[in-house]
Amino acid sequence: MTKKELAIKSVELLKAEYPDAICSLNYSDPFQLLCATRLSAQCTDARVNIVTPALFAAFPTAEKMAKAPLGEVEGLIKSCGLYKTKAKDLIEIGKGIVQNFGGKVPDTIEELTTLSGVGRKTANLIIGDVYGKPAVVTDTHLIRIANRIGLTKQKDPYKVEMELRAILPSNESNDFCHRAVLHGRAVCTARRAYCENCVLKEICKKVNVK
C-alpha cells in the first residue's frame, strides 16, 4: 500500500468512526476562534471554553481587543496558563488585524502568521475551519497517530504538515485532523495506545510491525 493509499484508507476509517469532525473550541466568528486557539496552547480546550465567554463579552471584536487594558485581559484568562504572554498576544493580534487587515481575520497562512503568537498550526485551523481551504493542523495527536500508522516518520510539525499535504485528499485534510485529535484523546493516547479498540489497527504500522 502506498502512502497515498494509506492516507485515503485512514481518512475513510476515521470518518466512519467520527462522522462529526468538529473543532472542540467554542466560537461564533473567525476572530473568536483565533483568540481561543491562541489560548489553547498548553491548555485544554475545555478550560478555554470556560474562559472565553467572559473574555468575548468584554472584548468581542479585534477593534475592542486592540484597545483592551492588559491587566483586564490577564485577569480574564489567568486560569489558561501563560496568561501574561497570551494576554499580550491577544491585544497585539487585535491591533494587527485592525492595522494591517482592515479589521478582518486574514485567510492565508502567510498573513495569519504575521500576527503575534500565531504559528502555522493556528493558521491552518483558521483557513480550514473558517475559510474552507485545505489545511493540515499539526496537533500533537495528529503527529503521534501519523507516525504510528506510517504516514510519516517526521516529528517536526512543519515537516509533518508538508508530508501530509502531499498525500491527504485536499478536501478531507482538515476534517481528518479533527478526527485524529478525537481519536488521539480517546484511543491512541500518548500514554497508551488501546490497539484492541482502534479502528486503524488493520493498517497501523505499530500494530502490524513484523
Secondary structure, 3 states (H helix, E strand, C coil): CCHHHHHHHHHHHHHHHCCCCCCCCCCCCHHHHHHHHHHCCCCCHHHHHHHHHHHHHHCCCHHHHHCCCHHHHHHHHHHHCCHHHHHHHHHHHHHHHHHHHCCCCCCCHHHHCCCCCCCHHHHHHHHHHCCCCCCCCCCHHHHHHHHHHCCCCCCCHHHHHHHHHHHCCCCCHHHHHHHHHHHHHHCECCCCECHHHCCCCCCCHHHHCC
